[in-house]
Amino acid sequence: MEKRTRDPVFPSGVSFPLDCPVYNDTFIKVSVYGVSDEQQSSNFLGTSRFSVADLLHSKDQQLSLSLRTADDSVTVGTVLVSRMKMGEIEDGEVDHITADMHQKCTLVYESSHGINDKENGPIMNTVFQNAVCKVYRFQTVDSKWMLVREQMAECTLSFSIPKQLIGLCIQEDTCRIQELKDLGELSPHWHNLRKDVISRYEQIIKEYQDTLVELEKLTGPSFKPSCSKGQKYLEFIPINLHTQRMRVTCPRKTDSCYDVVTVGAPAAHSQGFKNGGLQKLLSKYESEKKSYSTAYQCIYYPPEQTTKAREILSVVSQLQPHITALADQLLQSPRDALRDTLKSLEDKTEQFVHALKDELVKSALLALHAARPGYVSKSQTSAPSSPPEPNEEPNVVCNNVNSSQTPLKESKASPVRSDSIPHHKEYDEEEWDRVWASVAKSLNSVIAMVEKLQEQDNNNQESTPCQTLADVITSHSPDRPMDVVDWRDQLGVLVQSLKECVLDVAERARHSVIFVLLQEAACSTAQGLQLQQRRDTVFSQALTALACGFVMRLYAGLEDKGFLRQLHAVGLVAQFESLLSTYSEEIGMLEDMEVGISDLTRVTFRITEALSEDSASLTPIISGRRDRYTVEVPLPHDAFQTLPDELRQGKLLHVIPVLFNVGINEQQTIAERFGDISLQERINQKNFEILEGYYKSLSNTLPSECLPSFQTQTDIKELLETLGQNVVTKKRKNVEILWLAGTICRRMNGIRFTSCKSAKDRTSMSVTLEQCCLLRDEHQLNKDYFVRALDCMRREGCRIENVQKNIKCRKYAFNMLQLMAFPKYYRPPDGTYGKVDS
């Protein structure tokens, strides 16, 4: 019970879901228990009951009921029951609040039957389900009353996004195996290394397939409870992912909404943190990889070069079929439409050539040649030597293609292009330059042909090409007389040459970068496999949370033109607040989370038009591979048609993730006094710079009118300066960093996330504190009721329901000793915490 008062007030509340039959003759029973925090027990105090008709027909729809013991012999207190729904408070009603309510802030009953607002519409119900609603009535500084509706919901993406992602990883690794096989015949050393790498990929695929099978069996709630965070088959699923929305209704003001996504810190709990998290493991792996490369006789490629190799592979995979399709389209176009198609073909081909004009491809081709069975060195004719470093001058030369050979004929003759390369002759280092340059030459021939045709049309001449085209065509069709060759046939010869050149270059480049990735995988041993799985796991959790937040923010902003303009012009900031300590296992969690959040820069979004309004059509879909994913968010036809042209045309949308961490528990006290908090300091400094960079881009691109308006007058630039000062200030448990980062995020239309280990206890303290701060700063919550409102939300609000959903107990997992180390406003009220299994 609440101490140091003889007249305690215990606000509580109930929400009836839509499918719950409530009628006038329905009776509702109220039971009250006293909770002793010291003894961790509860005692039955009394009960009362009333009918819905009694409540509806009472004055002001408010009842005062006697609370009586079980045997109905003694009255032990009074229960005040009120019925209140959003939007029903009018200007004149605030003066008729009963006197005994003047000093109390209450959580009031609410029936969901009469609610008709957007968060319960069909779009939201596709992604957000099993909502819990609480409605409060709080007093403002001018003695008016505000209604605050708090709604927490599960997200169906908790399972659908990870399952899609696992499927894409399986697909990507299966393709990688085939690509390795397509390298053709290799020397025994490289053949054995490739065999070992393929075996590891097959192992990952098998584990991921097993995980997918287990996930497909699951039914029930759309979230993973905190007590399941260590289960292996659920490792891709985010912990306790929920959305929370606070809607505020005040007299003479429009409603305001504030959203936050709560989720357990993305981390590989099933793999443990004995050796640290991803940030530490990846750093150690990179430092050891060079010695591994020497042991395995591989070239050491630093991270930026392996990243570039993946980018080249992705570009080749996308552009080569695109160029082929445009080339075919050019042949089908009428003469007066050739120029438009040619422009697209020209743009894509130039992108293709530019991407492959890289020394990495050239050196990798030489390294691949040196790995062939017939490799012969200039200096050694009998013993094989190690391939050259990618940035070193090659000490070996072999001949890739004979001057009399036609690359495409070789490709057709054998499914493995590299096997037809002669291995016993000196390698022509300029061969690759000539090969990819031939693409540009072929394109220029096509352009010259089209320009000549247009010139003829402009001069009203016949379509027969004039003699000036002979030098363009002769090399392709020397035996055909110019005067009988149709223009489409002539163009077809040039287009076919372009397609063959592009295919030849694409195959060579693909094989070269695949060989780079083979060497990276070969020298990574089992550690590399485990790191990839860990990174996939953490990324899956982070991506799912991001997709949830993006969808929620998009749905909320569909009628906000400034927000939509910002979305396609500069993207959105996604601000992750973390309350992890920098001590013991939570250091590993934070190291995992840092990499997972950073990896979200590889994600883009695209808004599409849904085929229908059923749930399956409105579910977001992921495509891509590990180096780049795209999340497509479908909208119903009517909503889609109201979007700006840029969004309807499928422009890729970017999200800028930032992470700020401040530990607040007793373990952070130990870290600050006796340990190391440099990880937290580095994360906050790095992400402050990212946030500052985003603001500069935003302010340089859009007018301030596009951003939401707030009661507080401090501008974003000043808030950023204060945040920057706090980031570099040596201050223990400086939670002002989190408050400022969250405020800046909301001021810039961003997406807010709050995390701790399980998003249950510390997260609940942070979310409720932020909500009450918003009520105080933006809606004039009476300062005398700030702590009471805070305790009310923590005792009876959505967050205690979240605790109940996770551990089947309505207690936050704190003890008195722990709370002594917490910042003042992060401590729950008496009776709401205790020793529990979380």
SULQUI-V837802 format. One record per residue. OMEGA is omega in whole degrees, -180 to 180 (* if undefined). BURIAL is # if it has 16 or more other ideal C-beta (glycine too) atoms within 10 Angstrom, else .. D_FIRST is the distance of its C-alpha to the first C-alpha in Angstrom with 2 decimals. Layout:
[[OMEGA,BURIAL,D_FIRST] [OMEGA,BURIAL,D_FIRST]]
//
This chain:
[[179,.,0.00] [-175,.,3.75] [172,.,6.19] [174,.,9.71] [178,.,9.73] [-180,.,10.77] [-176,.,11.09] [176,.,8.27] [-179,.,9.92] [179,#,9.06] [176,#,12.55] [-177,.,14.00] [-180,#,17.64] [174,.,20.52] [178,#,24.02] [180,#,26.97] [-176,.,29.66] [-176,.,33.29] [179,.,34.30] [-178,.,31.75] [178,.,33.65] [-177,.,31.81] [-180,.,33.99] [-177,.,33.90] [177,.,33.63] [177,.,30.80] [179,.,27.74] [-179,#,24.22] [179,.,21.47] [177,.,17.79] [-176,.,15.32] [179,.,11.55] [172,.,9.43] [-177,.,6.07] [176,#,5.90] [-178,.,6.34] [-179,#,8.09] [-176,.,10.39] [-180,.,11.70] [-177,.,11.75] [178,.,11.20] [-180,.,9.83] [178,.,10.56] [-179,.,12.36] [-178,#,11.40] [-176,#,14.38] [174,#,16.93] [-180,#,19.47] [179,.,22.52] [177,#,25.05] [177,.,28.26] [179,#,29.15] [178,.,31.98] [-179,.,29.73] [-176,#,27.81] [-176,.,31.08] [-179,.,32.90] [179,.,30.28] [-179,.,30.72] [-179,.,29.56] [-178,#,28.34] [-179,#,25.04] [172,#,23.63] [-173,.,21.26] [176,#,20.29] [178,.,19.00] [-173,#,16.26] [180,#,17.78] [-175,.,17.47] [-180,.,19.64] [176,.,22.61] [-175,.,22.39] [-173,.,22.61] [173,.,19.58] [-175,.,17.90] [-180,.,14.13] [-178,.,13.64] [175,.,15.45] [177,#,15.81] [-178,#,18.06] [178,#,20.24] [173,#,22.70] [-179,#,25.53] [177,#,26.67] [-179,#,29.16] [173,#,30.61] [-175,.,33.52] [-180,.,32.96] [-179,#,31.89] [-177,.,35.05] [-176,.,35.96] [-175,.,36.14] [-174,.,32.89] [-180,#,30.68] [-176,.,31.81] [176,.,30.67] [-176,#,26.93] [-172,.,25.45] [-176,.,24.49] [177,.,20.90] [-173,#,20.43] [-177,.,22.06] [-175,.,19.02] [170,.,16.91] [-170,#,17.57] [166,#,16.98] [-172,#,17.74] [178,#,20.31] [178,#,22.01] [172,#,25.31] [-177,#,28.26] [-174,#,30.45] [-173,.,33.57] [-175,.,34.66] [179,#,34.08] [-180,.,37.36] [-169,.,36.92] [-175,.,38.45] [176,#,35.63] [180,#,36.03] [-177,.,39.82] [179,.,42.15] [-179,#,42.60] [-176,#,38.92] [176,.,38.41] [-174,#,41.06] [-175,#,39.15] [-173,#,35.49] [177,.,33.97] [-177,.,30.86] [171,#,29.06] [-177,#,25.38] [172,#,24.88] [179,#,22.04] [-179,#,22.89] [172,#,21.10] [-176,#,22.28] [-179,#,22.11] [180,#,23.93] [-178,#,26.88] [-180,.,28.44] [176,.,30.92] [171,.,28.35] [-179,#,29.27] [175,#,27.04] [173,#,27.24] [-179,#,26.44] [178,#,25.29] [-180,#,25.93] [-179,#,24.70] [178,#,26.74] [-177,#,26.76] [171,#,29.70] [-179,#,31.50] [-179,#,35.03] [179,#,37.99] [-180,#,39.73] [-180,#,37.50] [-175,#,40.15] [180,#,43.20] [178,#,43.76] [180,#,43.60] [176,#,45.91] [-177,#,48.38] [177,#,48.23] [178,#,48.89] [179,.,51.83] [177,#,53.24] [177,#,52.97] [180,#,54.86] [-179,.,57.44] [-179,#,57.86] [175,#,58.29] [177,.,60.74] [180,.,62.75] [177,#,62.67] [-180,#,64.21] [179,.,66.97] [178,#,67.57] [177,#,68.02] [-179,.,70.48] [176,.,72.33] [177,#,73.14] [-175,#,76.05] [177,.,77.83] [177,#,76.60] [-177,.,77.94] [180,.,76.74] [-178,.,74.27] [177,#,72.61] [180,.,72.94] [177,.,70.92] [178,#,68.25] [179,#,67.99] [179,.,67.77] [179,.,64.87] [178,#,63.01] [178,#,63.57] [179,.,62.19] [176,#,58.97] [179,#,58.63] [178,.,59.17] [178,.,56.39] [-179,#,53.94] [-180,#,55.13] [-180,.,54.64] [-179,#,51.06] [177,#,50.20] [178,.,51.87] [178,.,49.86] [-179,#,46.62] [178,#,47.70] [-180,.,48.48] [-179,.,45.01] [179,#,43.35] [-179,.,45.54] [-171,.,44.17] [172,.,40.56] [177,.,39.03] [-175,.,35.54] [-179,.,33.01] [176,#,34.53] [177,#,32.54] [-179,#,32.39] [-176,#,28.95] [-179,#,28.01] [-180,#,28.47] [-173,.,32.13] [-179,#,33.04] [-178,.,35.37] [-173,.,37.34] [-174,.,40.97] [177,#,41.95] [-172,#,39.02] [179,#,39.77] [-175,#,41.23] [178,#,38.16] [-177,#,35.61] [169,#,32.11] [-179,#,29.42] [177,#,31.52] [170,#,29.90] [176,#,30.67] [-180,#,28.22] [173,#,29.38] [177,#,27.80] [-176,#,29.87] [177,#,29.51] [-180,#,31.15] [176,#,31.81] [175,#,34.20] [178,.,37.79] [175,.,37.08] [180,.,37.77] [176,.,34.99] [179,#,34.08] [178,.,33.05] [-175,#,31.65] [172,#,31.94] [175,#,30.93] [178,#,31.69] [-176,#,29.27] [174,#,30.89] [-179,#,30.79] [179,#,33.30] [-175,#,36.75] [-177,#,37.66] [-177,#,39.59] [-177,#,36.91] [179,.,39.24] [175,#,41.89] [-174,.,39.67] [-178,#,39.76] [-179,.,41.63] [-180,.,44.47] [179,#,42.50] [-172,#,42.23] [-176,#,44.88] [-180,#,45.61] [-177,#,46.48] [179,#,48.19] [179,#,50.35] [179,.,51.41] [-180,.,52.41] [-180,#,54.17] [-179,.,56.24] [-179,.,57.28] [-173,.,58.45] [-178,#,60.05] [178,.,63.23] [176,.,63.95] [-178,#,63.30] [177,#,65.75] [-179,.,68.41] [-178,.,67.92] [-180,#,68.19] [179,#,71.08] [171,#,69.11] [175,#,69.05] [175,#,65.85] [178,#,64.44] [-175,.,61.67] [-178,.,58.59] [179,.,60.06] [176,#,63.18] [175,#,61.47] [178,.,59.32] [178,#,62.57] [179,#,64.10] [178,#,61.31] [179,.,61.74] [179,#,65.49] [179,#,65.01] [-180,#,62.68] [179,#,65.12] [-178,#,68.07] [-179,.,66.30] [-170,.,65.45] [-176,#,68.56] [176,#,71.37] [179,.,70.84] [178,#,70.13] [179,#,73.44] [180,#,75.27] [179,.,73.89] [178,#,74.88] [177,#,78.32] [179,.,78.86] [179,.,77.65] [-179,#,80.20] [-179,.,83.00] [-175,.,81.94] [172,#,81.74] [-174,.,84.63] [-177,.,86.58] [179,.,85.07] [-177,.,81.50] [-173,#,82.15] [-178,.,80.92] [180,.,77.29] [-180,#,76.90] [180,#,78.69] [178,.,76.27] [179,.,73.30] [180,#,75.31] [-179,#,76.28] [-178,.,72.70] [180,#,71.35] [177,#,74.33] [175,.,73.99] [-179,.,70.31] [-179,#,71.43] [-179,#,74.16] [-179,.,71.95] [-175,#,69.26] [178,#,71.86] [-173,.,73.65] [-179,#,71.73] [180,.,73.02] [180,#,70.38] [-178,#,72.10] [-179,#,75.51] [179,#,74.61] [177,#,72.70] [178,#,75.79] [179,#,77.82] [178,#,75.25] [178,#,75.30] [-179,#,79.09] [-180,#,79.02] [179,#,76.88] [-179,#,79.58] [-176,.,81.75] [-177,.,84.89] [177,#,83.56] [180,#,86.29] [174,.,85.79] [-175,.,88.39] [-180,.,88.22] [-177,.,87.64] [-177,.,89.40] [-175,.,88.26] [178,.,84.74] [176,#,81.67] [-179,.,79.79] [176,.,76.26] [-178,#,75.69] [172,#,75.63] [-174,.,72.54] [-179,#,71.61] [179,.,72.51] [175,.,75.56] [-178,.,79.17] [176,#,80.03] [-179,.,82.52] [174,#,83.39] [176,#,85.05] [-178,#,85.74] [-179,#,87.01] [-175,#,84.51] [177,#,86.83] [-179,.,90.57] [-179,.,92.21] [-177,.,93.87] [175,.,90.69] [-173,.,88.78] [-176,#,85.02] [177,#,84.22] [176,.,86.96] [-178,#,85.52] [-179,#,82.07] [-177,.,83.49] [-177,.,85.55] [180,.,82.62] [179,.,78.89] [-172,.,78.13] [-173,#,79.44] [-178,#,79.36] [-178,.,81.61] [179,#,84.55] [176,#,84.38] [-171,.,87.35] [-170,#,85.97] [179,.,89.08] [-178,.,90.00] [-178,.,88.75] [179,#,85.64] [-175,#,86.30] [-179,#,83.46] [-177,.,84.28] [-178,#,84.13] [179,#,80.48] [-180,.,81.13] [-177,.,84.00] [-178,#,82.05] [176,#,79.11] [178,.,81.50] [177,#,83.44] [179,#,80.51] [179,#,80.94] [179,.,84.71] [178,#,84.35] [179,#,82.03] [177,.,84.55] [178,#,87.24] [-180,#,85.21] [-180,#,84.54] [179,#,88.25] [-179,#,89.19] [179,#,86.87] [180,.,87.99] [177,#,91.60] [179,#,91.02] [178,.,89.43] [178,.,92.32] [179,#,94.76] [180,.,92.92] [179,.,92.93] [180,.,96.67] [177,.,97.21] [177,.,98.73] [-175,.,98.74] [179,.,95.85] [-178,.,98.18] [178,#,97.10] [-172,.,99.70] [-178,.,101.24] [178,.,98.88] [-173,#,96.19] [-177,.,98.38] [178,.,96.97] [-169,#,93.47] [-171,#,94.33] [-176,.,97.22] [-177,.,95.12] [-180,.,93.27] [-171,.,96.17] [-174,.,99.44] [-176,.,101.61] [180,.,100.77] [-176,.,102.92] [-172,.,101.01] [-180,.,102.60] [-178,.,101.36] [179,#,97.79] [-177,.,95.33] [-179,#,92.71] [176,.,89.84] [179,.,91.45] [179,#,91.93] [179,#,88.32] [178,#,87.25] [-179,#,89.01] [180,#,87.19] [179,#,83.80] [177,.,84.32] [178,#,85.18] [-179,#,81.98] [-180,#,79.89] [179,#,81.63] [179,#,81.13] [180,#,77.43] [-180,#,77.02] [180,#,78.94] [-179,#,76.91] [-180,#,73.63] [179,#,74.53] [-179,#,75.60] [-180,#,72.51] [180,#,70.22] [-177,#,71.83] [-177,#,71.71] [174,#,67.98] [177,#,67.17] [174,#,69.08] [-178,#,66.94] [175,#,63.79] [-180,#,65.42] [177,#,65.92] [-179,#,62.32] [-176,#,61.13] [-177,#,63.75] [-179,#,62.74] [-177,#,58.99] [-177,#,59.04] [-179,.,55.99] [179,.,53.71] [177,#,54.66] [-179,#,53.83] [179,.,50.34] [179,#,49.76] [178,#,50.88] [180,#,48.54] [-179,#,45.62] [175,#,46.51] [-178,#,46.87] [-178,#,43.44] [180,#,41.68] [179,#,43.76] [180,#,42.93] [-179,#,39.19] [-180,#,39.83] [180,#,42.35] [178,#,40.15] [-180,#,37.36] [179,#,40.04] [177,#,41.64] [-180,#,38.33] [180,#,37.71] [-180,#,41.35] [179,#,41.36] [-180,#,38.18] [179,#,39.63] [180,#,43.01] [-178,#,41.73] [-174,#,39.80] [-176,#,42.93] [-180,.,45.70] [-179,.,46.45] [-176,.,46.14] [179,.,49.72] [178,#,48.83] [-179,#,46.46] [177,#,49.08] [177,#,51.71] [-177,#,49.60] [-178,#,48.93] [-178,#,52.63] [-176,#,53.79] [-178,#,51.59] [-177,#,48.87] [172,#,45.10] [176,#,42.97] [-173,#,40.23] [-180,#,37.66] [176,#,35.62] [-180,#,32.62] [-180,#,31.77] [-180,#,28.94] [176,#,30.64] [176,#,31.21] [-177,#,34.77] [174,#,34.25] [-174,.,35.11] [-177,#,35.15] [171,#,33.61] [178,#,36.86] [178,#,38.71] [180,#,36.37] [177,#,36.95] [173,#,40.69] [-176,#,40.69] [-180,#,38.82] [180,#,41.22] [-180,#,44.24] [179,#,42.71] [178,#,41.89] [180,#,45.31] [179,#,47.03] [175,#,45.78] [179,.,48.63] [-174,.,50.84] [171,#,49.27] [179,#,50.59] [175,#,49.71] [179,#,52.06] [-179,#,51.37] [177,#,53.47] [-179,.,54.16] [179,#,52.76] [177,.,55.34] [-179,.,53.17] [175,#,49.65] [-174,.,48.54] [-178,.,45.81] [-178,.,48.34] [-178,.,50.31] [-180,#,47.32] [178,#,45.99] [-177,#,46.71] [179,.,49.48] [172,#,50.17] [177,.,53.68] [179,#,55.28] [-168,#,55.21] [-178,#,53.32] [-179,.,54.98] [177,.,54.19] [174,#,52.01] [178,.,51.90] [178,#,49.15] [-179,.,50.54] [-178,#,48.12] [174,#,49.66] [175,#,49.15] [-175,#,50.38] [-176,.,53.80] [180,.,52.73] [-178,#,50.14] [-177,#,52.60] [180,.,55.40] [-176,.,53.47] [174,#,53.13] [-178,.,55.46] [-177,.,58.67] [-179,.,57.60] [180,#,54.64] [179,.,56.68] [173,.,59.40] [179,.,57.07] [178,#,56.68] [-175,.,54.63] [-175,#,51.37] [174,.,49.87] [-178,#,46.32] [-177,#,45.83] [174,#,42.93] [-178,#,41.23] [173,#,38.54] [-177,#,36.37] [171,#,34.16] [177,#,31.73] [-175,#,29.75] [-173,#,26.28] [-176,#,24.87] [177,#,25.55] [177,#,28.83] [176,#,30.06] [178,#,29.52] [-179,#,31.89] [-177,#,34.32] [-176,#,34.50] [-173,.,35.13] [-173,.,37.26] [-173,#,38.14] [178,.,39.70] [-177,#,38.30] [178,.,41.74] [179,#,40.98] [-179,#,38.20] [-180,.,40.46] [179,.,43.39] [-177,#,41.48] [179,#,40.10] [-179,.,43.54] [-176,.,45.41] [171,#,43.22] [180,#,43.17] [177,.,46.96] [-180,#,46.81] [179,#,44.46] [178,#,46.75] [178,.,49.77] [-180,#,48.30] [179,#,47.63] [178,.,51.26] [-180,.,52.53] [-177,#,50.38] [178,.,51.44] [-174,.,55.07] [-173,.,55.12] [174,#,53.12] [-178,.,52.69] [-179,.,49.31] [180,.,49.23] [-177,#,48.41] [-179,#,44.99] [179,.,41.94] [180,.,41.27] [179,.,38.11] [180,.,37.04] [-171,.,36.93] [-178,.,40.52] [-178,.,40.63] [-174,.,43.23] [-179,#,43.01] [179,.,45.63] [177,.,43.69] [178,#,40.48] [178,#,42.55] [179,.,43.97] [178,#,40.54] [179,#,39.45] [178,#,42.65] [-180,.,42.01] [-179,#,38.50] [-178,#,39.88] [180,.,42.34] [178,.,40.13] [-178,.,38.96] [-177,.,35.26] [177,.,32.44] [-176,#,30.01] [-176,#,31.69] [176,#,29.50] [175,#,31.58] [-180,#,34.15] [-180,#,31.93] [-179,#,31.04] [180,#,34.74] [179,#,36.00] [179,#,33.67] [179,#,34.72] [179,#,38.37] [-180,#,38.11] [-180,#,36.84] [-179,#,39.48] [176,#,42.13] [-174,#,41.18] [180,#,40.00] [-176,#,37.83] [176,#,34.42] [175,#,33.01] [-174,#,29.93] [161,#,29.78] [-177,#,28.31] [-176,#,29.08] [-179,#,27.56] [-174,#,26.45] [-171,#,22.97] [177,#,20.62] [178,#,22.39] [179,#,24.16] [178,#,21.04] [-178,#,19.96] [-178,#,23.53] [-180,#,24.02] [177,#,21.01] [180,#,22.01] [180,#,25.56] [-179,#,24.71] [175,#,22.89] [177,#,25.80] [178,#,28.22] [179,#,26.56] [-173,#,26.76] [-174,.,30.28] [-174,#,31.91] [171,#,30.26] [172,#,29.29] [179,#,25.53] [-175,#,24.59] [179,.,23.70] [-178,.,21.07] [-177,#,19.15] [-178,#,19.85] [179,.,16.61] [178,#,14.64] [179,#,17.05] [179,#,16.73] [180,#,12.97] [180,#,13.66] [-177,#,16.49] [-178,#,14.82] [-172,#,11.89] [-174,#,14.21] [-175,#,17.66] [-175,#,20.63] [176,#,19.74] [174,#,16.88] [177,#,19.54] [177,#,21.92] [180,#,19.85] [-180,.,19.77] [-175,#,23.53] [-172,#,24.31] [178,#,22.54] [180,.,21.28] [-177,.,17.67] [178,#,14.94] [173,#,14.15] [-174,#,16.05] [176,#,18.32] [167,#,17.28] [-174,.,16.45] [-179,.,15.59] [178,.,19.33] [-174,#,20.33] [177,#,18.04] [180,.,19.58] [-178,#,22.80] [169,#,21.66] [-170,.,22.75] [-172,.,20.10] [176,.,19.78] [-179,#,19.65] [-179,#,16.20] [179,#,13.44] [178,#,9.93] [178,#,7.27] [-177,#,6.58] [-178,#,10.03] [180,#,12.39] [-179,#,13.97] [-180,.,17.44] [177,#,19.18] [-176,.,22.86] [*,#,23.70]]
//
